[in-house]
Structures are given as C-alpha cells and as structure tokens.
C-alpha cells in the first residue's frame, strides 16, 4: 500500500473511531492507547510504518468497540493485538519511537 493510500485509510478509520466515541461504544483504555501512540492522520512527517501501526491500532479499537454487537469481532481484536505486537517490534528494530506497549 502506498503512503498516501495509508493516510486515507488512517483518516477513514479515525472518523469511524470518532463516531463510535460519540455513540459511547468505545472503551476508554483502548482510545487512550491510540491517543498515546500519537500518530494522527495529518502527521505527514511520521513514517509509513508508524502510520501502519496507527491504522492497526484503530482497527483494534474499533473491533473491540463493536464486539458487544458482533461477537465474532472479539476474536478479530485478539488477532489484531498479536499483529500489533509484531509491528511494534519492527518499530523497535528500526530504532523508531514506540510510546505505548501493544495491547
């Protein structure tokens, strides 16, 4: 995926998160994890890998938010959590900042 496509996906998922927050469906600790990662869609100076991590963090938060309505989403959240661990390890190997621990 190209970096500009990743920015677009990041933006879309960010707006989905904002909607779920308005509806009161998100878990505060999950949203805090994304916020503390501190890579937002408009942060063009961040690396492609950092944006990829942010996209998967958003997907994780969204999956956990909808898991009460879609029971199969709970397993998705767990799989995304494991993938995030691998992505965060890649960030560390590259010497990039990892401000949070994976879920």
C-alpha positions as CSV (number, residue, x, y, z in Angstrom):
1,X,0.0,0.0,0.0
2,X,1.3,3.4,-0.9
3,X,1.8,6.0,1.8
4,X,-0.9,8.3,0.5
5,X,-3.4,5.4,0.5
6,X,-2.4,4.6,4.0
7,X,-3.1,8.2,5.0
8,X,-6.5,7.9,3.5
9,X,-7.3,4.6,5.3
10,X,-6.0,6.2,8.5
11,X,-8.3,9.1,8.1
12,X,-11.4,7.0,7.4
13,X,-10.7,4.8,10.4
14,X,-10.1,7.8,12.6
15,X,-13.6,9.2,11.6
16,X,-15.1,5.8,12.4
17,X,-13.5,6.0,15.8
18,X,-14.8,9.5,16.4
19,X,-18.3,8.3,15.5
20,X,-18.1,5.3,17.9
21,X,-16.8,7.7,20.6
22,X,-19.9,9.9,20.1
23,X,-22.1,6.9,20.4
24,X,-20.4,5.9,23.6
25,X,-19.3,2.5,22.2
26,X,-15.6,2.7,22.7
27,X,-13.5,1.5,25.7
28,X,-11.7,4.4,27.3
29,X,-8.4,2.4,27.8
30,X,-8.4,1.4,24.1
31,X,-8.9,5.0,22.9
32,X,-6.2,6.1,25.3
33,X,-3.8,3.6,23.7
34,X,-4.4,5.1,20.3
35,X,-4.1,8.7,21.6
36,X,-0.9,8.0,23.4
37,X,0.6,6.4,20.3
38,X,0.4,10.0,18.9
39,X,0.3,9.3,15.2
40,X,-2.7,11.0,13.7
41,X,-3.8,11.1,10.0
42,X,-2.4,14.6,9.5
43,X,1.0,13.7,10.8
44,X,2.7,13.6,7.4
45,X,6.2,13.6,8.9
46,X,5.7,10.2,10.5
47,X,7.0,7.1,8.8
48,X,4.9,4.7,6.8
49,X,5.4,2.0,9.4
50,X,4.2,4.4,12.2
51,X,1.0,5.1,10.2
52,X,0.6,1.4,9.6
53,X,0.8,0.8,13.3
54,X,-1.8,3.6,13.9
55,X,-4.1,2.0,11.3
56,X,-3.9,-1.4,13.1
57,X,-4.4,0.3,16.5
58,X,-7.6,1.9,15.2
59,X,-8.8,-1.4,13.7
60,X,-8.1,-3.0,17.1
61,X,-10.0,-0.3,19.0
62,X,-12.9,-0.4,16.5
63,X,-13.1,-4.2,16.6
64,X,-13.2,-4.1,20.4
65,X,-15.9,-1.4,20.4
66,X,-18.2,-3.4,18.1
67,X,-17.5,-6.8,19.7
68,X,-20.6,-6.5,22.0
69,X,-22.8,-6.3,19.0
70,X,-20.8,-8.6,16.8
71,X,-19.4,-11.5,18.9
72,X,-17.0,-12.6,16.1
73,X,-15.3,-9.2,16.3
74,X,-13.8,-10.2,19.7
75,X,-11.6,-12.8,18.0
76,X,-10.6,-10.2,15.4
77,X,-9.5,-7.8,18.2
78,X,-7.3,-10.5,19.7
79,X,-5.7,-11.3,16.3
80,X,-5.1,-7.6,15.7
81,X,-3.5,-7.3,19.1
82,X,-0.9,-10.0,18.1
83,X,-0.2,-8.3,14.8
84,X,0.4,-5.1,16.7
85,X,3.0,-6.8,18.8
86,X,4.9,-7.7,15.7
87,X,4.5,-4.2,14.2
88,X,5.8,-2.6,17.4
89,X,8.7,-5.0,17.4
90,X,9.5,-3.9,13.9
91,X,9.4,-0.2,15.0
92,X,11.9,-1.0,17.8
93,X,14.2,-2.9,15.4
94,X,14.3,0.2,13.2
95,X,15.0,2.4,16.2
96,X,11.8,4.3,16.0
97,X,9.9,5.6,19.0
98,X,7.3,3.3,20.4
99,X,5.4,5.4,23.0
100,X,3.0,2.6,24.1
101,X,3.0,-1.1,24.7
102,X,0.9,-3.3,22.4
103,X,-2.4,-4.4,23.8
